Each structure stands twice: as C-alpha cells, then as structure tokens.
C-alpha cells in the first residue's frame, strides 16, 4: 500500500534525513587510503546514535550493521569488515537507513579513496548525475516509468555503462521498504502516476561493464557484486513528491540541491 504523507510526517523524515546527511559529511573527511572499513561502521553508528536516531538496518532480516560498505566491484549490501583496508584508487559505497522521531530516511553515497583512475572518475560522475536526472522526472503527473527511462537512457545509451536492474528504488515510510517500486529503467509514460505526498528513494547503481550482478559471492548471504568484475558506483536520495517539484530530504550539498530543498516549513505545502 502506498501512503501519502502529511506535512508533519515529512518533517519527521527530514529530521532523519538531516542525521544521514551529517553522517555522510563526516565520512567525507574520514574515508582515505589506509582506513579499515570497520571504522566506517563504528563512526557511522556512533554518529547516528549520538544524534538521537536509530540505525534501522540493524536487525533488518538479520542484518547486523548500521551501514553497508561495498568496495569496488561490490555493488551493494556488503558488510563492513575488520581488516579490509582501503587503498588509493578504491571506490567505496556507504548506505544506511535512519529513524528519528518516527521518520525514516535512506541514502547511499559513493566515495573516491585518494585519487581514482579516469575511468572510475567518469563512472562516479555518471552515477551522480543519473541520480539527479531521475529526481528531475519525479514530478506530479509523471509516471514511475519516466524516472527509469530517463536514467537508463543517460547511463546506457549515452554513456555505455551498465545500469543495474535487479535492485531498485522504493517507497519509504512508515517502514523501510514500501510501495511503489522505483526501477532505474523503464518506459516513459508507463507505470504508476506520481502523486503529491509520495515519499520514495531513487538510487541508481552504475557499473563499468555489464548491468548483471551476482549475489553472495562473499558467502555472507548479502553481498551483491558485478557479474564481470567491473566496478560499481551508487548514489541515493530520499525525496517527497510535491506540487512544487521533488524535494530532497537527505541533501548533502545545498549548492547542488538548492532547488530541491524545503526552505520555509511554515509555508510548506505538499
């Protein structure tokens, strides 16, 4: 069932989004060559709990960690691991879901470790832009297919990268994963029509090679990696659909996100 959120519910989700945004800002200065990925888990969990929030992934289907930490060819859902040391040129993806004051927010971000190769820099930039191309389609009256079609055209047709299909965006609130499903591929003009008050995630995963992935190559029941060993990048925001366009609830950079921000809560209308 799809729930349309009230202004108060969106405020609660925005509060949770602020915690995630702050956590990612902290990680920008933390992640560098020589870092043990277990420290990402420790510092992220401490940040979330230190800001009065709950790391919602802990306990979800038996998952034990506050964040996922996926490196290079790992696409998503990988565990933070003691003894896995980041090297110059690596690409690390950190994903988490936070609850605060009954509001939920979900965001993943990709970090370049030191200096990456030109190919990986382009992968990073394409994945980041793909997120915003999808967000720009998340307007009242458009359909779910418009989001996926725009992302897939940019990633696959224009840039010839692999656009992961097995893992997709989703509705969020009152639980972590709600309807509607939000694929990052599709047919423009098809699918569910977007309505004001819907809260969704958009989270394209972009690979240097094939879009195909394999699950559990690490033997842990969770880790997803590329099928051909190519590297992967992902960016994810939680947003709300409004008559005034999509509004990002997990913004990290006001300069980039200015037009997507709720700036005046006293006069905010869905």
C-alpha positions in Angstrom: 0.0 0.0 0.0 1.2 3.5 -0.9 0.9 6.1 1.9 0.7 9.8 1.2 2.5 11.7 3.9 1.3 14.7 5.8 3.5 17.8 6.3 4.3 16.7 9.9 5.3 13.2 8.7 7.6 14.8 6.0 9.1 17.0 8.7 9.9 13.8 10.7 11.5 12.2 7.7 13.5 15.4 7.0 14.8 15.2 10.6 16.0 11.7 9.9 17.5 12.9 6.6 19.5 15.5 8.4 21.2 12.8 10.5 22.1 10.8 7.4 23.4 13.9 5.7 25.6 14.8 8.7 26.9 11.2 8.8 27.9 11.4 5.1 29.6 14.8 5.7 31.6 13.1 8.5 32.6 10.3 6.2 34.0 12.7 3.6 36.9 13.5 5.8 37.2 10.0 7.3 37.5 7.9 4.1 41.1 7.9 2.8 43.8 5.3 1.9 44.7 3.2 4.9 41.3 3.2 6.6 39.9 0.0 7.9 36.3 -0.3 6.7 35.3 -1.4 10.2 36.0 2.2 11.3 33.3 3.4 8.9 30.8 1.2 10.8 31.9 2.3 14.2 32.0 6.0 13.4 28.7 5.9 11.4 26.8 4.1 14.2 28.2 6.5 16.8 27.2 9.5 14.7 23.6 8.2 14.2 23.1 7.2 17.8 24.8 10.3 19.1 22.2 12.4 17.3 19.3 10.6 18.9 18.5 8.4 16.0 18.3 4.7 15.3 20.3 2.8 12.7 17.3 1.0 11.2 19.3 -1.6 9.2 20.4 -3.3 12.4 18.2 -6.3 12.8 16.5 -6.0 9.3 16.2 -9.5 8.0 19.1 -10.4 10.4 21.5 -7.7 9.1 23.9 -6.8 11.9 25.4 -3.4 10.9 24.5 0.2 10.9 25.8 0.7 7.4 26.7 -1.3 4.3 30.2 -0.8 3.0 30.7 -2.0 -0.6 34.1 -1.7 -2.3 35.0 -1.6 -6.0 33.1 -4.4 -7.8 30.8 -4.8 -4.8 27.5 -3.2 -5.9 25.6 -3.2 -2.6 24.8 -4.7 0.8 28.4 -5.7 1.7 29.4 -5.9 5.4 31.9 -3.5 7.0 34.8 -5.8 7.6 37.7 -5.7 10.2 41.0 -5.8 8.4 39.7 -4.7 5.0 41.9 -1.7 4.4 41.1 0.9 1.7 43.7 1.6 -0.9 44.4 4.6 -3.1 42.1 4.5 -6.1 39.4 2.4 -4.5 35.7 3.2 -4.7 33.6 2.7 -1.6 29.8 2.9 -1.3 28.2 3.5 2.1 24.4 3.0 2.6 22.2 3.4 5.6 18.6 3.9 6.8 17.9 6.1 9.8 14.9 6.6 12.0 14.3 9.6 14.2 11.1 10.8 15.7 9.2 8.1 13.8 10.5 9.4 10.5 12.7 7.3 8.1 15.3 8.3 5.6 17.6 6.3 3.3 20.7 7.4 1.5 23.7 5.8 -0.2 26.8 7.7 -1.3 30.0 6.8 -3.2 33.4 7.9 -2.0 36.6 8.1 -4.0 39.6 6.9 -2.0 42.5 9.1 -2.7 43.0 9.5 -6.5 40.9 7.3 -8.8 41.6 6.4 -12.4 40.0 8.5 -15.2 37.6 5.6 -16.0 36.4 5.4 -12.3 36.1 9.2 -12.1 33.8 9.1 -15.1 31.8 6.2 -13.5 31.4 8.3 -10.4 30.3 11.4 -12.3 27.8 9.5 -14.4 26.2 7.7 -11.5 25.9 11.0 -9.6 24.3 12.8 -12.5 22.0 9.8 -13.1 20.5 10.3 -9.6 19.5 13.9 -10.4 18.3 13.0 -13.9 15.9 10.6 -12.2 14.9 13.1 -9.5 14.0 15.7 -12.2 11.4 13.3 -13.5 9.8 12.8 -10.1 7.1 15.4 -10.6 3.3 15.3 -10.0 1.6 13.7 -13.0 4.6 11.9 -14.3 4.8 8.1 -14.1 7.3 5.7 -12.5 8.5 4.7 -15.9 9.5 8.3 -16.7 12.1 8.1 -13.9 13.6 4.8 -15.0 13.6 5.7 -18.7 15.5 8.9 -18.2 18.1 7.2 -16.0 18.6 4.3 -18.4 18.9 6.5 -21.5 21.6 8.5 -19.8 23.5 5.6 -18.3 23.2 3.0 -21.1 22.6 4.9 -24.3 24.6 8.0 -23.8 27.5 6.7 -21.6 27.5 2.9 -22.3 27.7 1.9 -18.7 25.8 -1.0 -17.1 22.6 0.1 -15.3 21.8 -2.5 -12.6 18.2 -3.8 -12.9 17.9 -6.3 -10.0 18.0 -3.6 -7.3 15.8 -0.6 -7.4 14.4 2.4 -5.5 11.2 2.1 -3.4 8.7 3.9 -1.3 9.7 4.6 2.2 7.7 5.2 5.4 6.1 4.0 7.6 8.6 1.1 7.1 11.9 0.9 5.3 10.6 -0.6 2.1 7.2 0.3 0.9 5.4 0.6 -2.4 5.9 1.8 -5.1 8.9 0.1 -6.6 11.0 2.5 -8.5 13.2 0.8 -11.1 16.0 2.7 -12.8 14.9 1.5 -16.2 11.5 1.5 -17.8 9.2 3.0 -20.5 8.4 6.7 -20.4 4.7 7.3 -19.9 4.1 3.9 -18.2 3.6 2.8 -14.6 2.1 4.3 -11.6 1.3 8.0 -11.7 3.2 10.1 -9.2 1.1 12.0 -6.6 1.9 14.7 -4.1 2.8 13.3 -0.7 4.5 10.2 -2.0 8.0 9.6 -0.5 10.4 7.5 -2.5 14.1 6.7 -3.0 15.9 6.9 -6.2 19.2 5.1 -6.1 20.8 4.1 -9.5 23.7 1.6 -9.4 26.0 2.0 -12.4 28.7 -0.5 -13.5 31.7 -0.1 -15.7 30.7 -3.3 -17.6 27.6 -5.4 -17.6 24.5 -4.4 -15.7 24.2 -8.0 -14.5 25.1 -8.8 -10.9 25.6 -11.9 -8.7 24.5 -12.3 -5.1 26.5 -13.7 -2.2 29.9 -14.2 -3.8 31.3 -13.4 -0.4 29.4 -16.3 1.2 27.6 -14.0 3.7 24.1 -14.1 2.2 24.1 -10.4 1.4 26.9 -9.0 -0.7 26.0 -8.2 -4.3 28.8 -7.8 -6.8 29.1 -7.2 -10.6 28.9 -10.4 -12.7 32.0 -9.5 -14.7 34.2 -7.9 -12.0 33.6 -4.4 -13.2 33.4 -1.6 -10.7 30.2 0.0 -9.5 29.0 3.4 -8.1 25.7 4.3 -6.4 24.0 7.5 -5.2 20.7 7.6 -3.4 18.4 10.3 -2.0 15.1 10.1 -0.2 12.6 12.6 -1.6 9.0 13.7 -1.4 6.8 14.4 -4.4 5.1 17.9 -4.1 3.2 20.3 -6.4 6.3 22.4 -6.3 8.5 19.6 -7.6 10.6 16.9 -5.9 12.1 17.8 -2.5 15.2 16.0 -1.3 15.1 15.0 2.4 18.7 13.7 2.5 20.6 16.7 0.9 24.3 16.8 1.4 25.2 19.8 -0.7 22.8 22.9 -0.6 24.7 24.4 -3.5 23.8 21.5 -5.7 20.4 20.8 -4.2 19.2 24.4 -3.8 16.1 24.0 -6.0 15.2 20.7 -4.3 15.2 22.0 -0.7 12.2 22.8 1.6 13.3 26.2 2.7 10.2 27.5 4.5 8.5 24.9 6.6 5.9 27.4 7.9 4.5 27.9 4.4 5.4 24.4 3.0 2.5 22.7 1.2 2.5 19.3 -0.4 
